[in-house]
Amino acid sequence: MVSMQYTVTQPKVRLDAFLAGQLSEISRTRIQKDIAKGCAQVNGAVVIEGKYSVRAGDVVEYEPETLKEDVFDSVRMLTVPR
């Protein structure tokens, strides 16, 4: 599983917007779905609302469900004979 950790430097920002700013390769919509599935933590507590406000000094951990699916699909495409 891939887990990423970030420390917030902005005074106040929505969790989904913060993660979208950190991860340009994943859309904000996909991030919002992941957050709703419990894939994000703020200061060690699971957060399931993308509108949750994070503040400077908060530690955000994110384990993208979508990234795990994409990696699986990529590996499957590489290993399935044609």
NORFENSUL-V308901 format. One record per residue. RES is the residue in three letters. SS is DSSP state (h for helix, s for strand, l for the rest). PHI is phi in degrees with one decimal (* if undefined). PSI is psi in degrees with one decimal (* if undefined). Layout:
BEGIN
{{RES SS PHI PSI} {RES SS PHI PSI}}
END
This chain:
BEGIN
{{MET l * 141.5} {VAL l -100.6 123.5} {SER l -126.6 135.7} {MET s -119.8 144.7} {GLN s -127.6 135.1} {TYR s -135.2 148.9} {THR s -107.6 128.0} {VAL l -73.5 135.3} {THR l -114.6 -15.4} {GLN l -76.0 152.2} {PRO l -62.4 -41.3} {LYS s -162.2 129.4} {VAL s -155.3 149.5} {ARG s -64.7 145.0} {LEU h -58.2 -46.4} {ASP h -65.5 -38.3} {ALA h -68.2 -39.0} {PHE h -61.3 -49.1} {LEU h -65.6 -38.4} {ALA h -62.0 -35.4} {GLY h -69.4 -28.6} {GLN h -83.6 -28.9} {LEU l -124.0 81.3} {SER l -66.6 -19.5} {GLU l -82.1 -8.3} {ILE l -119.1 130.2} {SER l -69.7 155.3} {ARG h -62.5 -35.7} {THR h -61.8 -43.9} {ARG h -66.2 -39.1} {ILE h -62.0 -43.2} {GLN h -60.3 -41.1} {LYS h -64.3 -42.3} {ASP h -62.8 -43.0} {ILE h -59.9 -44.5} {ALA h -61.6 -27.0} {LYS l -84.9 -1.9} {GLY l 89.3 24.0} {CYS l -87.8 4.3} {ALA s -126.6 143.7} {GLN s -129.2 145.0} {VAL s -122.6 120.0} {ASN l 51.8 38.2} {GLY l 88.2 -6.2} {ALA s -106.1 134.4} {VAL s -66.6 133.8} {VAL s -120.6 132.2} {ILE l -116.2 11.3} {GLU l -121.0 122.0} {GLY l -63.8 -25.2} {LYS l -78.8 -3.6} {TYR l -56.8 132.8} {SER s -88.3 127.1} {VAL s -105.2 154.2} {ARG s -130.0 165.4} {ALA l -50.7 131.7} {GLY l 96.1 -18.7} {ASP l -66.1 144.9} {VAL s -106.2 122.0} {VAL s -109.2 127.4} {GLU s -115.4 135.1} {TYR s -137.1 125.7} {GLU l -118.9 92.9} {PRO l -67.8 118.0} {GLU h -60.1 -41.0} {THR h -64.9 -36.6} {LEU h -66.8 -40.1} {LYS h -61.0 -42.4} {GLU h -64.5 -43.2} {ASP h -62.6 -42.4} {VAL h -64.0 -43.5} {PHE h -60.6 -46.5} {ASP h -61.4 -39.9} {SER h -64.9 -43.4} {VAL h -66.1 -42.1} {ARG h -62.2 -41.6} {MET h -65.4 -32.1} {LEU h -78.0 -25.9} {THR h -101.8 -12.9} {VAL l -83.3 121.4} {PRO l -67.9 148.0} {ARG l -94.3 *}}
END
